[in-house]
Amino acid sequence: MCRLELDHVDSMARISRRRLVAGIAGLSLLALRAKAAGHVGALALTCIDYRLVDDAVHFFDGMHLTNEYDQLSLAGASLAAVSEKFPSSNKAFWDHVQIAKDLHHVKKLIVLDHRDCGAYKVAFGKAFAAQPDAETMQHKSVMLKLHAQMAKRHPDLAAEFYLMALDGSAQRVL
């Protein structure tokens, strides 16, 4: 190729790179505008347990929700939303669901319970740590109750329910 042709090819490559960078910047600007308008993907309900705070953030990051969710932490997570033992937590949960919808237009609730939860021990008077299948079933029964209440109160919200082990691994329950 002659020098003139090489200059032309190089010039076209620079223009293409500029268009690519401008396109990426435009997408980033759209994402920033959506955030400025108050849109996030989900409301995450977690337990207050200090042992799993970092693991919960890692879990939501792994779901590609970094900086894309509101978080509500209540003792027992799903249990706090529906247990008669915690009426003030019930009210706080439902109030915050509405606030998240109104302010940030959330479309999904993601519930993250965890094993060896003290709130479950308080509510049910039994520790299930030595019986993982029974513990899973206890969480699932509470999650089913919350799922049913969500369907009645907020049928427009999708819901996902997970149970996290103390090692940070999680399994989907519903």
Residue pairs with C-beta under 8 A, 6 or more apart in sequence:
1 9
35 67
38 103
38 104
38 105
39 104
39 105
40 68
40 69
40 70
40 100
40 104
40 105
40 106
41 65
41 68
41 69
41 106
41 107
41 108
42 65
42 68
42 69
42 70
42 106
42 107
42 108
42 109
42 110
43 69
43 70
43 71
43 72
43 96
43 97
43 100
43 106
43 108
43 109
43 110
44 56
44 60
44 65
44 69
44 70
44 71
44 72
44 110
44 112
45 72
45 73
45 74
45 77
45 78
45 80
45 81
45 93
45 109
45 110
45 111
45 112
46 52
46 56
46 71
46 72
46 73
46 77
46 112
47 73
47 74
47 75
47 76
47 77
47 112
47 113
47 114
47 117
47 119
48 73
48 74
48 75
49 75
49 114
49 117
49 118
51 166
52 114
52 164
52 166
52 168
55 164
55 168
56 112
56 164
58 168
59 112
59 162
59 164
59 168
59 170
60 66
60 69
60 71
60 110
63 110
65 110
69 106
69 110
70 96
70 100
70 104
70 106
72 92
72 93
72 96
72 100
74 80
74 81
74 86
74 89
74 92
74 93
75 86
75 89
75 118
75 119
76 83
76 86
76 89
76 113
76 117
76 119
76 120
76 123
77 111
77 112
77 113
77 114
77 117
78 111
78 113
78 139
78 142
78 143
78 146
78 161
79 86
79 113
79 117
79 119
79 120
79 123
79 142
80 86
80 89
80 90
80 92
80 93
80 119
81 89
81 90
81 93
81 94
81 146
81 149
82 90
82 142
82 145
82 146
82 149
83 89
83 90
83 123
83 142
85 122
85 123
86 119
86 123
94 153
97 109
97 153
97 154
97 157
100 106
101 154
101 157
106 157
107 156
107 157
107 158
108 157
108 158
108 159
108 160
109 150
109 154
109 157
109 158
109 159
109 160
110 159
110 160
110 162
111 143
111 146
111 159
111 160
111 161
111 162
112 162
112 163
112 164
112 170
113 139
113 142
113 143
113 161
113 162
113 163
113 164
113 173
114 163
114 164
114 165
114 166
115 128
115 129
115 132
115 135
115 163
115 164
115 165
115 166
116 127
116 129
116 166
120 128
120 138
120 139
121 127
124 138
128 134
128 135
128 138
129 135
136 163
136 173
139 163
139 173
140 161
140 173
140 174
143 161
143 173
143 174
144 174
146 159
146 161
147 159
147 161
147 174
150 157
150 159
159 174
160 172
160 174
161 172
161 173
161 174
162 170
162 171
162 172
162 173
163 170
163 171
163 173
164 170
